[in-house]
Every structure is written in structure tokens, then in C-alpha cells.
Amino acid sequence: MKLVECPGGIPVFISNSESKVLDKISEGCYKSDLTEREANVANDLVGKGIINRKLKENKVYFSKLRGSI
């Protein structure tokens, strides 16, 4: 388990598998670049408010949230 800080300074615990996906997404990536398992973990991170999911060029794009709320 690791502790990361969300925008706004809220500490959130993430699992080791979530940490690996977060490292992979740190600069941003498309969902098609991830395995099915990594995409599910990325969706969990979106729910925790750690990464952002948006449409870019009609594809799902994940990026790390920056700044404060």
C-alpha cells in the first residue's frame, strides 16, 4: 500500500497494482495502450479522484490530476 496526495491535499491509500498503473499514466495515455486489467484499475483511480478520464480524439484518455480543488 502506498499513500498519494490528491489535489486539495487529501491523502489516499492505493494498492501496489494501482501504483504501477499510476506510474504508467503519469504522463498520460490512451485506454487502448493499457491491458484490460490496467484499464479497470485506472477506472478505480478515477473513482478515487487521483487521475482524470476524458475523451481525446474520440478515444478514452487518462491523465494524472494536477493542481488543487
Secondary structure as GFF3:
##gff-version 3
##sequence-region A 1 69
A	DSSP	beta_strand	2	5	.	.	.	ID=ss1
A	DSSP	beta_strand	11	14	.	.	.	ID=ss2
A	DSSP	alpha_helix	16	25	.	.	.	ID=ss3
A	DSSP	beta_strand	29	30	.	.	.	ID=ss4
A	DSSP	three_ten_helix	31	33	.	.	.	ID=ss5
A	DSSP	alpha_helix	36	48	.	.	.	ID=ss6
A	DSSP	beta_strand	51	56	.	.	.	ID=ss7
A	DSSP	beta_strand	59	64	.	.	.	ID=ss8
###
